[in-house]
Amino acid sequence: MARHQVIVAGCGEMSNAWFDYAAQRDDVSIVGLVDIFEENAVKMAEKRGLKVPVFNDISVALQSVDANLVFDVTIPSSHKAVVTAAMEAGCHVFGEKPMAESLEDAREIVKVSERTGKRYSVMQNRRYLRQIRAFRDYLHTGAIGKVGSVHADFFLGPRFGGFRDVMDSPLIVDMAIHTFDQARFITGADPVSVYCHEYNPEGSWYQGNASAICIFEMSDGSVFSYRGSWSAIGLPTSWEADWRVIGNKGSARWDGTHMPISEQLKEQAGDAFFHEVVQTEVEASWNGREGHVGCLDEMFAALEEGRPAETDSLDNIHSVAMVFGAVESAKTGKKVYL
Ligand SMILES: NC(=O)c1ccc[n+]([C@@H]2O[C@H](COP(=O)([O-])OP(=O)(O)OC[C@H]3O[C@@H](n4cnc5c(N)ncnc54)[C@H](O)[C@@H]3O)[C@@H](O)[C@H]2O)c1
């Protein structure tokens, strides 16, 4: 019997990446599929050649098959119910971001994880990239000195249709969780406060606010600014955002597509009007697998080593706090302490 007996909850678009991953591992066996629209689970079972029971309710699935791990690939508003039911039934959970649709729900999930001793690891695939790891490692060498400012721009115009079109805050809740989590990853700092202005400019095809500007104060004293839109037509940034980090000895940039670059003070620089700098092309040293696969590799490794994964809910709650702090600030018009 394979070591990991997995129920997959949510058989929509994103689950394909999870099924592909599971098929690569001989220690994973899929033992059941769940979708509130059972026909989605039936179709997925056929597509994947899986001869396993299908259900329309996670609780029934948990009672009916012998599983020790649940992949939660349902929509954000279903995560809390699916994840808590799974942990209460004795399963670990690996799930898609965001943890939940509110900070209270995310905190309740963390409590259930602590009480049951079951791990809930969250998909933050955008940490598992050679370039962002090189960027983070480079900043931590101190080459640009103490980091004071971190800026991220995110401008894209995707037409998803589906749940994102009707969410109140699609950009902040469904997407910015990645960029906020990346900011924590790059700096190693946690958020202290946020001020956010959220809006939905003319021409946006989303019902909720698909543009936002946020200012975060971080625990290392730096400021992280985020400017984003999901209804920006033309001149797109990368999905990883376009980053500029400013330290007291230089600046580093990562456009999310190419290797990061930096300019830092020349040793024995003179006192010209503009500082004399040298340019560095940052080099990659991390050789893990990238994206979803890399994040899932870490989740499984952590489970096997009996430690929380890098993106365990105990850590991810800080990224979630950035999201819901921003939403609260946008609603109240006030700076929110996290
Ligand atoms: N990490 C990433 O880069 C990335 C990219 C896209 C989507 N996602 C995330 O993946 C998740 C799924 O997104 P998607 O695009 O596949 O959505 P989707 O709408 O295509 O699929 C979701 C599926 O979940 C099912 N579902 C909803 N509630 C359920 C419940 N309570 N129990 C069982 N099934 C349920 C739906 O019927 C649907 O089939 C979301 O959380 C989304 O934010 C992550």
The ligand as an SDF file (V2000), in Angstrom:
LIG
                    3D

 44 48  0  0  0  0  0  0  0  0999 V2000
   -1.3660   28.5440   -6.7340 N   0  0  0  0  0  0  0  0  0  0  0  0
   -1.7710   29.0400   -7.8770 C   0  0  0  0  0  0  0  0  0  0  0  0
   -0.9790   29.5640   -8.6580 O   0  0  0  0  0  0  0  0  0  0  0  0
   -3.2150   28.9650   -8.2320 C   0  0  0  0  0  0  0  0  0  0  0  0
   -3.6520   29.2190   -9.5340 C   0  0  0  0  0  0  0  0  0  0  0  0
   -5.0080   29.0880   -9.7950 C   0  0  0  0  0  0  0  0  0  0  0  0
   -5.8930   28.7490   -8.7750 C   0  0  0  0  0  0  0  0  0  0  0  0
   -5.4170   28.5460   -7.5210 N   0  0  0  0  0  0  0  0  0  0  0  0
   -6.3290   28.2160   -6.4130 C   0  0  0  0  0  0  0  0  0  0  0  0
   -6.8210   26.9050   -6.6070 O   0  0  0  0  0  0  0  0  0  0  0  0
   -8.1340   26.8050   -6.0460 C   0  0  0  0  0  0  0  0  0  0  0  0
   -9.0690   26.2260   -7.1080 C   0  0  0  0  0  0  0  0  0  0  0  0
   -9.0780   27.0810   -8.2380 O   0  0  0  0  0  0  0  0  0  0  0  0
   -9.6100   26.5880   -9.6630 P   0  0  0  0  0  0  0  0  0  0  0  0
   -9.2030   27.6090  -10.6540 O   0  0  0  0  0  0  0  0  0  0  0  0
   -9.2770   25.1500   -9.8730 O   0  0  0  0  0  0  0  0  0  0  0  0
  -11.2010   26.7060   -9.4240 O   0  0  0  0  0  0  0  0  0  0  0  0
  -12.3430   25.9330  -10.1990 P   0  0  0  0  0  0  0  0  0  0  0  0
  -13.5740   26.7070   -9.9520 O   0  0  0  0  0  0  0  0  0  0  0  0
  -11.9200   25.5940  -11.5880 O   0  0  0  0  0  0  0  0  0  0  0  0
  -12.4060   24.5160   -9.4270 O   0  0  0  0  0  0  0  0  0  0  0  0
  -12.7950   24.3780   -8.0910 C   0  0  0  0  0  0  0  0  0  0  0  0
  -13.5730   23.0930   -7.9560 C   0  0  0  0  0  0  0  0  0  0  0  0
  -13.8600   22.9200   -6.5710 O   0  0  0  0  0  0  0  0  0  0  0  0
  -15.1920   22.4590   -6.4670 C   0  0  0  0  0  0  0  0  0  0  0  0
  -15.6680   22.7530   -5.1050 N   0  0  0  0  0  0  0  0  0  0  0  0
  -16.0550   23.9530   -4.5830 C   0  0  0  0  0  0  0  0  0  0  0  0
  -16.4130   23.8080   -3.2960 N   0  0  0  0  0  0  0  0  0  0  0  0
  -16.2200   22.5000   -2.9860 C   0  0  0  0  0  0  0  0  0  0  0  0
  -16.3900   21.7480   -1.7940 C   0  0  0  0  0  0  0  0  0  0  0  0
  -16.8470   22.2930   -0.6630 N   0  0  0  0  0  0  0  0  0  0  0  0
  -16.1020   20.4310   -1.8340 N   0  0  0  0  0  0  0  0  0  0  0  0
  -15.6570   19.8390   -2.9790 C   0  0  0  0  0  0  0  0  0  0  0  0
  -15.4790   20.5120   -4.1370 N   0  0  0  0  0  0  0  0  0  0  0  0
  -15.7450   21.8310   -4.1410 C   0  0  0  0  0  0  0  0  0  0  0  0
  -15.9260   23.1730   -7.5680 C   0  0  0  0  0  0  0  0  0  0  0  0
  -17.1530   22.5550   -7.9100 O   0  0  0  0  0  0  0  0  0  0  0  0
  -14.8920   23.1180   -8.6920 C   0  0  0  0  0  0  0  0  0  0  0  0
  -15.0280   21.9480   -9.4750 O   0  0  0  0  0  0  0  0  0  0  0  0
   -8.5080   28.2010   -5.5390 C   0  0  0  0  0  0  0  0  0  0  0  0
   -8.2490   28.3010   -4.1730 O   0  0  0  0  0  0  0  0  0  0  0  0
   -7.5360   29.1100   -6.3110 C   0  0  0  0  0  0  0  0  0  0  0  0
   -7.2410   30.2950   -5.6100 O   0  0  0  0  0  0  0  0  0  0  0  0
   -4.1070   28.6320   -7.2430 C   0  0  0  0  0  0  0  0  0  0  0  0
  1  2  1  0
  2  3  2  0
  2  4  1  0
  4  5  1  0
  4 44  2  0
  5  6  2  0
  6  7  1  0
  7  8  2  0
  8  9  1  0
  8 44  1  0
  9 10  1  0
  9 42  1  0
 10 11  1  0
 11 12  1  0
 11 40  1  0
 12 13  1  0
 13 14  1  0
 14 15  2  0
 14 16  1  0
 14 17  1  0
 17 18  1  0
 18 19  2  0
 18 20  1  0
 18 21  1  0
 21 22  1  0
 22 23  1  0
 23 24  1  0
 23 38  1  0
 24 25  1  0
 25 26  1  0
 25 36  1  0
 26 27  1  0
 26 35  1  0
 27 28  2  0
 28 29  1  0
 29 30  1  0
 29 35  2  0
 30 31  1  0
 30 32  2  0
 32 33  1  0
 33 34  2  0
 34 35  1  0
 36 37  1  0
 36 38  1  0
 38 39  1  0
 40 41  1  0
 40 42  1  0
 42 43  1  0
M  CHG  2   8   1  16  -1
M  END
$$$$
